[in-house]
Amino acid sequence: MPESASKFLFLLSSTRRQGNSEQLAQAAAQHLPAGTEQQWLQLIDYPLPDFVDLRHDGAYPPPEGNSHFLREATLQATDLVLVAPLYWYTLPVPAKQYLDYWSAWMRATDVAFREQMQGKTFWAVVASSGDRADAQPLEDTLKLCAQYMRMHWGGFLFGNGSRPGDIQQDALALEQARQFFSEAEIVK
Ligand SMILES: Cc1cc2nc3c(=O)[nH]c(=O)nc-3n(C[C@H](O)[C@H](O)[C@H](O)COP(=O)(O)O)c2cc1C
């Protein structure tokens, strides 16, 4: 069970609001211990300029605007929950763009981003209209990202739905949502 000092950041990365992934994350969050600090952000409300690889062109400037806001929110969290629809067997653009920015944040000189990410827990909540097996490559990808950042891997909650609200008919996903945050795959 998460410690009382936990701060959960839910990053909603669908390109629509109140979709299946968001509803599944809400179902899981209802079972967090009472009083667990939570922040919910829709990535489409914090658009980032197209990511450009500047690794070999000198230092990245300190992040500004939405990039700065998202980096600070990320660093303040103990637990990061990436909430995503499956798009073409992988992440939707807002989530991918956010993760690509980690590469810049790791190299900006004002904050030791990678060091501060170490030890946080990374969770994923994913909805798709297909089979769970189709989301396995995405689970593997996110686990590797966690490993690279020396984060703990919390787990991957999957639910099925196409139209917004379909997720409410996925009894297995809703059952798994009840336990999701209390059964981290790797104990802190
Ligand atoms: C661009 C796009 C790509 C999609 N790709 C897949 C896919 O590869 N596999 C799948 O099962 N569903 C796919 N879907 C369906 C969504 O994953 C599904 O509707 C999901 O419930 C959307 O989640 P949301 O309501 O949180 O946005 C895709 C939908 C869109 C719009």
The ligand as an SDF file (V2000), in Angstrom:
LIG
                    3D

 31 33  0  0  0  0  0  0  0  0999 V2000
   -5.4010    7.0380  -33.5440 C   0  0  0  0  0  0  0  0  0  0  0  0
   -5.9850    5.8520  -32.8220 C   0  0  0  0  0  0  0  0  0  0  0  0
   -5.2860    4.6630  -32.8210 C   0  0  0  0  0  0  0  0  0  0  0  0
   -5.7940    3.5540  -32.1540 C   0  0  0  0  0  0  0  0  0  0  0  0
   -5.0610    2.4160  -32.1410 N   0  0  0  0  0  0  0  0  0  0  0  0
   -5.5290    1.3260  -31.4860 C   0  0  0  0  0  0  0  0  0  0  0  0
   -4.7640    0.1240  -31.4420 C   0  0  0  0  0  0  0  0  0  0  0  0
   -3.6590    0.0280  -31.9520 O   0  0  0  0  0  0  0  0  0  0  0  0
   -5.2930   -0.9520  -30.8070 N   0  0  0  0  0  0  0  0  0  0  0  0
   -6.5270   -0.8950  -30.2070 C   0  0  0  0  0  0  0  0  0  0  0  0
   -6.9430   -1.8950  -29.6370 O   0  0  0  0  0  0  0  0  0  0  0  0
   -7.2490    0.2550  -30.1720 N   0  0  0  0  0  0  0  0  0  0  0  0
   -6.7850    1.3630  -30.8020 C   0  0  0  0  0  0  0  0  0  0  0  0
   -7.5140    2.5420  -30.7850 N   0  0  0  0  0  0  0  0  0  0  0  0
   -8.7600    2.6000  -29.9790 C   0  0  0  0  0  0  0  0  0  0  0  0
   -8.5150    3.2570  -28.5970 C   0  0  0  0  0  0  0  0  0  0  0  0
   -7.4090    2.6750  -27.9410 O   0  0  0  0  0  0  0  0  0  0  0  0
   -9.7670    3.0670  -27.7110 C   0  0  0  0  0  0  0  0  0  0  0  0
  -10.8880    3.7100  -28.2990 O   0  0  0  0  0  0  0  0  0  0  0  0
   -9.5670    3.6020  -26.2880 C   0  0  0  0  0  0  0  0  0  0  0  0
  -10.6870    3.2820  -25.4900 O   0  0  0  0  0  0  0  0  0  0  0  0
   -9.3980    5.1300  -26.2880 C   0  0  0  0  0  0  0  0  0  0  0  0
   -9.1100    5.5440  -24.9550 O   0  0  0  0  0  0  0  0  0  0  0  0
   -9.6270    6.9790  -24.4310 P   0  0  0  0  0  0  0  0  0  0  0  0
  -11.1390    6.8760  -24.4230 O   0  0  0  0  0  0  0  0  0  0  0  0
   -9.0380    7.0990  -23.0610 O   0  0  0  0  0  0  0  0  0  0  0  0
   -9.1240    8.0000  -25.3830 O   0  0  0  0  0  0  0  0  0  0  0  0
   -7.0370    3.6470  -31.4570 C   0  0  0  0  0  0  0  0  0  0  0  0
   -7.7370    4.8600  -31.4730 C   0  0  0  0  0  0  0  0  0  0  0  0
   -7.2330    5.9590  -32.1440 C   0  0  0  0  0  0  0  0  0  0  0  0
   -8.0000    7.2560  -32.1550 C   0  0  0  0  0  0  0  0  0  0  0  0
  1  2  1  0
  2  3  1  0
  2 30  2  0
  3  4  2  0
  4  5  1  0
  4 28  1  0
  5  6  2  0
  6  7  1  0
  6 13  1  0
  7  8  2  0
  7  9  1  0
  9 10  1  0
 10 11  2  0
 10 12  1  0
 12 13  2  0
 13 14  1  0
 14 15  1  0
 14 28  1  0
 15 16  1  0
 16 17  1  0
 16 18  1  0
 18 19  1  0
 18 20  1  0
 20 21  1  0
 20 22  1  0
 22 23  1  0
 23 24  1  0
 24 25  2  0
 24 26  1  0
 24 27  1  0
 28 29  2  0
 29 30  1  0
 30 31  1  0
M  END
$$$$
